[in-house]
């Protein structure tokens, strides 16, 4: 059974159809890539799935439940978390504090409760602190736990965004261009982390990405959009050889090549 099922999803902005009758399935414990040329509708589709936008038509089902049009905070409670291309961090907080705040936000446990509350509250504070350390270590930032988020290099800020996304213990993580602007070493580091999310945490990942080397290297399945429509879907090797995909990116396909 698919973890995520998108059926006939459509979004119109006046006379513009940004997403046009898209149907796709995402299997549990998969890394599913969503690619396409600029303006293909990838981010809009992400926004529809994650509750940022409501669809004009169609439906979204997550773990067997209809979540169409539900706001993002409800989807987080269900186990779906979406990161954004632009930083959503607190630059004046340390790496650890950013993750700690995310944990307290999603558990409803006040930051001051452990200091002025009961023994049980203090114990809960300690548990959440331990969890924050584990998350920071898992994403590879243990050595920078006490650095300010705003002082981190861009690649490490991207890792911290993933760490914050792990706070509510998602079953499905939507990553919006996780390697955009990263150097080769940082791309490798991020892609290794994405694979570990699937392999050691059992998290299903959908990623929008323009870096084709990264997408082809780690994705179990890839969906391709063009002008808001799904034009191809399959394994990486199938997509790389698909003439419709080649034409969409290059503008021409020579069958004799």
One Martini backbone bead per residue (centre of mass of N, CA, C, O) as a GRO file, in nm:
protein
  257
    1UNK     BB    1   0.095   0.036   0.023
    2UNK     BB    2   0.073   0.355  -0.006
    3UNK     BB    3   0.162   0.641   0.162
    4UNK     BB    4   0.126   0.817  -0.105
    5UNK     BB    5  -0.166   0.971  -0.274
    6UNK     BB    6  -0.207   1.114  -0.594
    7UNK     BB    7  -0.521   1.253  -0.740
    8UNK     BB    8  -0.586   1.473  -0.980
    9UNK     BB    9  -0.402   1.715  -0.938
   10UNK     BB   10  -0.508   2.067  -0.913
   11UNK     BB   11  -0.385   2.410  -1.006
   12UNK     BB   12  -0.520   2.735  -1.013
   13UNK     BB   13  -0.423   3.071  -1.150
   14UNK     BB   14  -0.661   3.145  -1.295
   15UNK     BB   15  -0.543   3.079  -1.621
   16UNK     BB   16  -0.335   2.908  -1.463
   17UNK     BB   17  -0.185   2.579  -1.482
   18UNK     BB   18   0.037   2.443  -1.259
   19UNK     BB   19  -0.145   2.183  -1.197
   20UNK     BB   20  -0.225   1.881  -1.409
   21UNK     BB   21  -0.353   1.597  -1.332
   22UNK     BB   22  -0.196   1.453  -1.088
   23UNK     BB   23  -0.058   1.113  -1.063
   24UNK     BB   24   0.076   0.951  -0.762
   25UNK     BB   25   0.314   0.728  -0.595
   26UNK     BB   26   0.436   0.649  -0.257
   27UNK     BB   27   0.647   0.448  -0.105
   28UNK     BB   28   0.762   0.297   0.148
   29UNK     BB   29   1.092   0.360   0.204
   30UNK     BB   30   1.138   0.591  -0.007
   31UNK     BB   31   1.307   0.764  -0.276
   32UNK     BB   32   1.143   1.046  -0.423
   33UNK     BB   33   1.156   1.208  -0.723
   34UNK     BB   34   1.118   1.562  -0.831
   35UNK     BB   35   1.113   1.671  -1.165
   36UNK     BB   36   1.206   1.957  -1.375
   37UNK     BB   37   1.173   2.225  -1.518
   38UNK     BB   38   1.135   2.533  -1.504
   39UNK     BB   39   0.793   2.568  -1.425
   40UNK     BB   40   0.659   2.267  -1.385
   41UNK     BB   41   0.531   2.242  -1.061
   42UNK     BB   42   0.681   2.131  -0.809
   43UNK     BB   43   0.628   2.332  -0.575
   44UNK     BB   44   0.323   2.328  -0.598
   45UNK     BB   45   0.292   2.031  -0.534
   46UNK     BB   46   0.419   2.048  -0.258
   47UNK     BB   47   0.212   2.254  -0.145
   48UNK     BB   48  -0.034   2.063  -0.174
   49UNK     BB   49   0.065   1.824  -0.001
   50UNK     BB   50   0.160   2.020   0.262
   51UNK     BB   51  -0.076   2.263   0.292
   52UNK     BB   52  -0.015   2.548   0.162
   53UNK     BB   53  -0.218   2.448  -0.054
   54UNK     BB   54  -0.516   2.433  -0.235
   55UNK     BB   55  -0.692   2.255  -0.442
   56UNK     BB   56  -0.899   2.255  -0.719
   57UNK     BB   57  -0.828   1.945  -0.762
   58UNK     BB   58  -0.840   1.656  -0.604
   59UNK     BB   59  -0.616   1.426  -0.414
   60UNK     BB   60  -0.486   1.339  -0.076
   61UNK     BB   61  -0.314   1.046   0.051
   62UNK     BB   62  -0.226   0.944   0.395
   63UNK     BB   63  -0.222   0.648   0.520
   64UNK     BB   64  -0.543   0.628   0.411
   65UNK     BB   65  -0.588   0.941   0.441
   66UNK     BB   66  -0.763   1.226   0.388
   67UNK     BB   67  -0.565   1.548   0.330
   68UNK     BB   68  -0.708   1.751   0.171
   69UNK     BB   69  -0.623   2.080   0.261
   70UNK     BB   70  -0.458   2.048   0.498
   71UNK     BB   71  -0.278   2.179   0.725
   72UNK     BB   72   0.043   2.157   0.823
   73UNK     BB   73   0.007   2.103   1.134
   74UNK     BB   74  -0.160   1.843   1.088
   75UNK     BB   75   0.051   1.685   0.920
   76UNK     BB   76   0.265   1.669   1.136
   77UNK     BB   77   0.092   1.493   1.331
   78UNK     BB   78   0.079   1.256   1.107
   79UNK     BB   79   0.396   1.258   0.964
   80UNK     BB   80   0.436   1.532   0.791
   81UNK     BB   81   0.730   1.692   0.649
   82UNK     BB   82   0.846   2.024   0.548
   83UNK     BB   83   1.089   2.172   0.366
   84UNK     BB   84   1.279   2.458   0.276
   85UNK     BB   85   1.488   2.629   0.076
   86UNK     BB   86   1.462   2.839   0.287
   87UNK     BB   87   1.545   2.940   0.578
   88UNK     BB   88   1.404   2.827   0.924
   89UNK     BB   89   1.597   2.959   1.121
   90UNK     BB   90   1.780   3.047   1.420
   91UNK     BB   91   2.063   3.233   1.402
   92UNK     BB   92   2.098   3.301   1.733
   93UNK     BB   93   2.107   2.998   1.760
   94UNK     BB   94   2.195   2.707   1.822
   95UNK     BB   95   2.185   2.402   1.706
   96UNK     BB   96   2.060   2.273   1.955
   97UNK     BB   97   1.836   2.489   2.002
   98UNK     BB   98   1.681   2.447   1.741
   99UNK     BB   99   1.601   2.153   1.806
  100UNK     BB  100   1.476   2.203   2.083
  101UNK     BB  101   1.250   2.389   1.991
  102UNK     BB  102   1.117   2.186   1.801
  103UNK     BB  103   1.048   1.980   2.020
  104UNK     BB  104   0.873   2.164   2.203
  105UNK     BB  105   0.667   2.242   1.988
  106UNK     BB  106   0.571   1.934   1.920
  107UNK     BB  107   0.508   1.859   2.240
  108UNK     BB  108   0.410   2.111   2.427
  109UNK     BB  109   0.678   2.179   2.586
  110UNK     BB  110   0.800   2.397   2.782
  111UNK     BB  111   1.104   2.551   2.835
  112UNK     BB  112   1.033   2.618   3.159
  113UNK     BB  113   0.917   2.360   3.291
  114UNK     BB  114   1.190   2.223   3.396
  115UNK     BB  115   1.251   2.463   3.611
  116UNK     BB  116   0.932   2.508   3.747
  117UNK     BB  117   0.842   2.224   3.776
  118UNK     BB  118   0.826   1.915   3.795
  119UNK     BB  119   0.992   1.626   3.796
  120UNK     BB  120   0.861   1.525   3.533
  121UNK     BB  121   0.935   1.777   3.366
  122UNK     BB  122   1.242   1.754   3.401
  123UNK     BB  123   1.263   1.475   3.274
  124UNK     BB  124   1.149   1.562   2.999
  125UNK     BB  125   1.368   1.765   2.936
  126UNK     BB  126   1.601   1.559   2.932
  127UNK     BB  127   1.487   1.384   2.704
  128UNK     BB  128   1.487   1.611   2.488
  129UNK     BB  129   1.788   1.668   2.501
  130UNK     BB  130   1.879   1.388   2.412
  131UNK     BB  131   1.730   1.397   2.141
  132UNK     BB  132   1.876   1.640   2.025
  133UNK     BB  133   2.155   1.510   2.026
  134UNK     BB  134   2.085   1.273   1.838
  135UNK     BB  135   2.007   1.443   1.593
  136UNK     BB  136   2.268   1.601   1.561
  137UNK     BB  137   2.440   1.346   1.521
  138UNK     BB  138   2.292   1.216   1.277
  139UNK     BB  139   2.352   1.474   1.076
  140UNK     BB  140   2.664   1.573   1.156
  141UNK     BB  141   2.668   1.813   1.420
  142UNK     BB  142   2.822   1.759   1.690
  143UNK     BB  143   3.074   1.964   1.646
  144UNK     BB  144   2.829   2.215   1.618
  145UNK     BB  145   2.617   2.246   1.857
  146UNK     BB  146   2.742   2.551   1.967
  147UNK     BB  147   2.679   2.684   1.715
  148UNK     BB  148   2.564   2.921   1.528
  149UNK     BB  149   2.353   2.908   1.271
  150UNK     BB  150   2.457   3.179   1.126
  151UNK     BB  151   2.772   3.056   1.117
  152UNK     BB  152   2.715   2.852   0.920
  153UNK     BB  153   2.755   2.688   0.664
  154UNK     BB  154   2.540   2.617   0.420
  155UNK     BB  155   2.553   2.304   0.439
  156UNK     BB  156   2.493   2.296   0.753
  157UNK     BB  157   2.220   2.436   0.742
  158UNK     BB  158   2.084   2.207   0.583
  159UNK     BB  159   2.120   1.994   0.802
  160UNK     BB  160   1.958   2.150   1.019
  161UNK     BB  161   1.688   2.144   0.873
  162UNK     BB  162   1.660   1.840   0.898
  163UNK     BB  163   1.674   1.823   1.204
  164UNK     BB  164   1.415   1.988   1.252
  165UNK     BB  165   1.235   1.786   1.082
  166UNK     BB  166   1.283   1.541   1.300
  167UNK     BB  167   1.135   1.619   1.564
  168UNK     BB  168   0.830   1.489   1.481
  169UNK     BB  169   0.871   1.211   1.357
  170UNK     BB  170   0.868   1.134   1.058
  171UNK     BB  171   0.750   0.940   0.775
  172UNK     BB  172   0.743   1.208   0.594
  173UNK     BB  173   0.986   1.377   0.381
  174UNK     BB  174   1.004   1.707   0.244
  175UNK     BB  175   1.245   1.815   0.001
  176UNK     BB  176   1.361   2.142  -0.093
  177UNK     BB  177   1.636   2.159  -0.240
  178UNK     BB  178   1.892   2.036  -0.055
  179UNK     BB  179   2.152   2.110  -0.281
  180UNK     BB  180   2.134   2.400  -0.321
  181UNK     BB  181   2.449   2.557  -0.349
  182UNK     BB  182   2.636   2.317  -0.325
  183UNK     BB  183   2.900   2.147  -0.289
  184UNK     BB  184   3.024   1.843  -0.343
  185UNK     BB  185   3.061   1.760  -0.044
  186UNK     BB  186   2.774   1.850   0.050
  187UNK     BB  187   2.615   1.671  -0.136
  188UNK     BB  188   2.720   1.403  -0.029
  189UNK     BB  189   2.629   1.447   0.265
  190UNK     BB  190   2.325   1.474   0.204
  191UNK     BB  191   2.279   1.203   0.053
  192UNK     BB  192   2.364   1.025   0.288
  193UNK     BB  193   2.142   1.122   0.478
  194UNK     BB  194   1.898   1.037   0.310
  195UNK     BB  195   1.966   0.736   0.313
  196UNK     BB  196   1.956   0.710   0.629
  197UNK     BB  197   1.663   0.779   0.665
  198UNK     BB  198   1.573   0.518   0.526
  199UNK     BB  199   1.763   0.283   0.643
  200UNK     BB  200   1.754   0.366   0.973
  201UNK     BB  201   1.450   0.521   0.999
  202UNK     BB  202   1.217   0.469   0.773
  203UNK     BB  203   1.205   0.718   0.586
  204UNK     BB  204   1.021   0.893   0.371
  205UNK     BB  205   1.125   1.050   0.054
  206UNK     BB  206   1.076   1.373  -0.092
  207UNK     BB  207   1.236   1.532  -0.381
  208UNK     BB  208   1.335   1.844  -0.489
  209UNK     BB  209   1.554   1.861  -0.785
  210UNK     BB  210   1.834   1.970  -1.006
  211UNK     BB  211   2.036   1.751  -0.927
  212UNK     BB  212   2.090   1.479  -1.122
  213UNK     BB  213   2.308   1.319  -0.981
  214UNK     BB  214   2.162   1.291  -0.713
  215UNK     BB  215   1.895   1.170  -0.808
  216UNK     BB  216   2.013   0.922  -0.967
  217UNK     BB  217   2.179   0.806  -0.710
  218UNK     BB  218   1.909   0.771  -0.482
  219UNK     BB  219   1.655   0.710  -0.636
  220UNK     BB  220   1.393   0.481  -0.673
  221UNK     BB  221   1.203   0.716  -0.785
  222UNK     BB  222   1.072   0.911  -1.072
  223UNK     BB  223   0.920   1.227  -1.131
  224UNK     BB  224   0.793   1.412  -1.421
  225UNK     BB  225   0.763   1.755  -1.500
  226UNK     BB  226   0.550   1.951  -1.738
  227UNK     BB  227   0.347   2.202  -1.732
  228UNK     BB  228   0.203   2.035  -1.477
  229UNK     BB  229   0.275   1.754  -1.596
  230UNK     BB  230   0.295   1.414  -1.615
  231UNK     BB  231   0.551   1.250  -1.828
  232UNK     BB  232   0.709   1.067  -1.607
  233UNK     BB  233   0.793   0.729  -1.470
  234UNK     BB  234   1.067   0.586  -1.270
  235UNK     BB  235   1.356   0.478  -1.289
  236UNK     BB  236   1.651   0.621  -1.344
  237UNK     BB  237   1.722   0.476  -1.615
  238UNK     BB  238   1.456   0.535  -1.755
  239UNK     BB  239   1.465   0.845  -1.739
  240UNK     BB  240   1.745   0.888  -1.885
  241UNK     BB  241   1.610   0.744  -2.164
  242UNK     BB  242   1.376   0.934  -2.198
  243UNK     BB  243   1.268   1.124  -2.460
  244UNK     BB  244   1.071   1.320  -2.317
  245UNK     BB  245   1.274   1.418  -2.104
  246UNK     BB  246   1.496   1.516  -2.291
  247UNK     BB  247   1.320   1.727  -2.435
  248UNK     BB  248   1.239   1.894  -2.185
  249UNK     BB  249   1.546   1.980  -2.126
  250UNK     BB  250   1.664   2.028  -2.442
  251UNK     BB  251   1.429   2.048  -2.687
  252UNK     BB  252   1.559   1.770  -2.801
  253UNK     BB  253   1.534   1.458  -3.004
  254UNK     BB  254   1.770   1.215  -3.117
  255UNK     BB  255   1.734   0.893  -3.230
  256UNK     BB  256   2.041   0.868  -3.355
  257UNK     BB  257   2.220   0.921  -3.091
   0.00000   0.00000   0.00000
